[in-house]
Amino acid sequence: MAKYLLTIPSVGLESPNNWGSRDSIRSMMQRIWNKYGSYIREASENSKIPASIITSFIAVESGGDELAGGNGYITQGLMQWNRDFAKAQLEDELAKKRMTEGEKSVLAKYGIKFDANGKTRAITNADQKKPELNITIGSIILGQLIDQDWGTSPSGVIHLDRVIAVYNAGAFGDTGKKARQKTSPLYDTPQKLANAVNSITKAYINKMLGLNGAMDIASSDLKSVLV
């Protein structure tokens, strides 16, 4: 995993007013940490993704509601990943020898084990509602995006805006294609990318990276907490 050299808050970005005040967002993130901090810390140690980033994704995706997304919906739970793709993503993580023993242990605790061919069972809606499992799988998926050549520059800078866009909108639609263009000057800053994508993903990027957003609060107000 590359080093995190992030400018927070990102220039020109600001969390939407309708998401809440800085105080309310900070309180929500503190509640997330109080309730799920042990799982976040474990996922951070395994994936090498800072706890501040994992907590921020949980805040934006679900507000800390482990049932968020609507019962039975394809993306549900704390980190709102798509269960239709999760099986293949876990198998790919194992095949590439990226999966840690700690991650294997958490998955096995919930009956997700791999056979001799590296295959596992289908990931279910019930799996998504289990906080420890949801955070573990979510951090694995985030790590896969970060380690793409468009997710991290050769100098070690994590392009978190691109990772956010793809995590939110997918890799192959218009937003994903823009986010994955490594050398395009049209989208080479978080502000430019936010202004180029759909309104939902723009709001997501602003909530994550903008002034008074999740990463701003995580890296300042809660810096001594999210460790």
C-alpha positions in Angstrom: 0.0 0.0 0.0 1.4 3.4 -0.9 1.8 6.3 1.4 -1.1 8.7 2.0 -0.2 12.2 0.9 -3.6 13.9 0.9 -4.5 17.6 1.0 -7.5 17.8 3.3 -9.8 19.6 2.8 -9.3 19.6 -1.0 -9.2 23.0 -2.7 -12.5 24.2 -3.9 -14.6 21.5 -2.3 -17.1 21.9 0.6 -19.4 19.5 2.3 -23.1 20.1 1.3 -25.0 22.1 3.9 -27.9 19.6 3.7 -25.6 16.8 5.0 -25.4 18.6 8.4 -23.2 21.0 10.4 -19.6 20.3 11.3 -20.7 19.6 14.8 -23.4 17.1 13.8 -21.1 15.2 11.4 -18.3 15.1 14.0 -20.8 13.7 16.6 -22.0 11.1 14.0 -18.4 10.0 13.3 -17.6 9.8 17.0 -20.6 7.5 17.4 -19.4 5.3 14.6 -16.0 5.0 16.2 -17.5 4.3 19.6 -19.7 1.5 18.2 -17.4 0.0 15.5 -13.9 1.2 16.3 -12.5 -2.2 17.1 -13.7 -3.5 13.8 -12.4 -0.4 11.9 -9.0 -0.7 13.7 -8.7 -4.4 12.8 -9.6 -3.7 9.1 -7.2 -0.8 9.0 -4.3 -3.0 10.3 -5.1 -5.7 7.8 -5.7 -3.4 4.7 -3.2 -0.7 5.7 -5.9 1.9 5.0 -5.9 4.5 7.7 -8.8 4.3 10.1 -9.8 7.9 9.3 -10.5 6.8 5.7 -12.5 3.7 6.6 -14.5 5.7 9.1 -15.2 8.5 6.6 -16.5 6.0 4.0 -18.8 4.5 6.7 -20.0 8.0 7.6 -20.8 9.0 4.0 -22.2 5.6 3.0 -24.5 4.8 5.9 -24.1 7.3 8.7 -23.2 4.4 10.9 -26.5 2.5 10.3 -25.6 -1.2 9.9 -29.0 -1.7 8.1 -28.7 1.3 5.8 -29.8 0.8 2.2 -33.2 -0.7 2.7 -33.9 -4.4 3.5 -32.8 -6.7 0.8 -31.3 -3.9 -1.4 -28.2 -5.0 -3.4 -26.0 -2.5 -1.5 -26.7 -2.5 2.2 -24.9 -2.1 5.4 -22.2 0.2 6.8 -20.0 0.4 3.7 -22.8 -0.3 1.1 -20.8 -2.5 -1.2 -22.6 -4.6 -3.9 -23.0 -8.2 -2.8 -23.3 -9.4 -6.4 -19.6 -8.6 -7.0 -18.2 -9.3 -3.5 -17.6 -13.1 -4.1 -15.5 -12.4 -7.2 -13.7 -9.6 -5.4 -12.8 -11.8 -2.4 -11.6 -14.6 -4.7 -9.5 -12.1 -6.7 -7.9 -10.8 -3.4 -7.0 -14.3 -2.4 -5.7 -15.3 -5.9 -3.4 -12.2 -5.9 -2.1 -13.2 -2.5 -3.3 -9.8 -1.1 -5.6 -11.3 1.6 -4.1 -11.3 5.1 -4.4 -14.0 7.6 -6.4 -11.6 9.7 -8.9 -11.0 6.9 -9.2 -14.8 6.3 -9.9 -15.3 9.9 -12.7 -12.7 10.0 -14.2 -14.1 6.8 -14.0 -17.7 8.2 -15.8 -16.6 11.4 -18.8 -15.8 9.2 -18.6 -19.0 7.1 -16.7 -17.5 4.2 -14.0 -20.0 3.5 -12.1 -20.9 0.4 -11.7 -24.3 -1.2 -8.6 -25.7 -2.9 -9.4 -23.8 -6.0 -9.7 -20.5 -4.2 -13.5 -20.4 -4.5 -16.0 -19.4 -1.8 -19.7 -19.3 -1.3 -22.1 -16.5 -2.5 -22.2 -13.4 -0.3 -25.6 -12.7 1.0 -27.8 -9.9 2.3 -27.4 -11.3 5.8 -23.6 -11.0 5.4 -23.9 -7.3 4.6 -25.8 -6.6 7.9 -23.0 -7.9 10.0 -20.8 -4.9 11.0 -17.4 -6.7 11.4 -17.9 -8.6 8.1 -19.2 -5.5 6.2 -16.2 -3.4 7.3 -13.7 -6.2 6.5 -15.1 -6.7 3.0 -15.5 -3.0 2.4 -11.9 -2.3 3.3 -10.7 -5.1 1.0 -12.6 -3.6 -1.9 -11.3 -0.1 -1.1 -7.7 -1.5 -1.0 -8.2 -3.1 -4.4 -9.3 0.3 -5.9 -6.5 2.2 -4.2 -3.9 -0.2 -5.6 -5.0 0.3 -9.2 -2.5 2.3 -11.3 -5.1 5.1 -11.5 -5.7 5.0 -7.7 -2.1 5.7 -6.7 0.5 7.8 -8.5 4.1 6.5 -9.0 5.2 9.0 -6.3 2.9 7.4 -3.8 0.0 9.9 -3.8 -3.4 8.3 -3.2 -5.9 9.8 -5.6 -8.7 9.4 -3.1 -11.1 11.4 -5.3 -10.8 8.8 -8.0 -11.3 5.9 -5.6 -14.3 7.7 -4.1 -15.9 8.2 -7.6 -15.4 4.5 -8.6 -16.5 3.2 -5.2 -19.7 5.2 -5.5 -20.5 5.0 -9.2 -18.7 1.9 -10.5 -15.7 1.6 -12.9 -17.3 1.4 -16.3 -19.9 4.1 -16.6 -19.2 7.7 -17.5 -18.1 8.7 -14.0 -15.9 5.6 -13.6 -14.2 6.2 -17.0 -13.4 9.8 -16.0 -12.0 8.8 -12.7 -9.8 6.2 -14.2 -8.1 8.5 -16.8 -4.7 8.7 -15.3 -3.2 11.5 -17.4 -6.2 13.6 -18.4 -5.8 17.3 -17.4 -9.6 17.6 -17.4 -9.9 15.6 -14.2 -6.5 15.9 -12.5 -7.7 17.6 -9.3 -10.5 16.6 -6.9 -12.4 19.8 -7.8 -12.2 19.1 -11.5 -13.3 15.6 -11.1 -16.2 16.6 -8.9 -17.3 19.1 -11.4 -17.2 16.6 -14.2 -19.2 13.7 -12.7 -22.8 13.2 -12.0 -24.4 15.1 -9.1 -24.6 12.2 -6.7 -20.9 11.4 -7.0 -20.1 15.1 -6.9 -21.9 15.4 -3.5 -20.1 12.2 -2.4 -16.7 13.6 -3.2 -17.5 16.9 -1.4 -18.8 15.0 1.7 -15.6 13.0 1.8 -12.9 15.6 0.8 -14.5 19.0 1.2 -14.3 21.6 4.0 -16.4 20.3 6.9 -16.5 16.9 5.3 -15.7 13.5 6.8 -12.0 13.5 6.0 -11.6 17.1 7.1 -13.2 16.2 10.5 -11.4 12.8 10.8 -8.0 14.3 10.1 -8.4 17.3 12.5 -11.2 17.2 15.0 -11.0 13.5 15.6 -7.3 13.0 14.7 -6.4 11.8 18.2 -9.5 9.5 18.3 -9.3 7.5 15.0 -6.1 5.7 15.6 
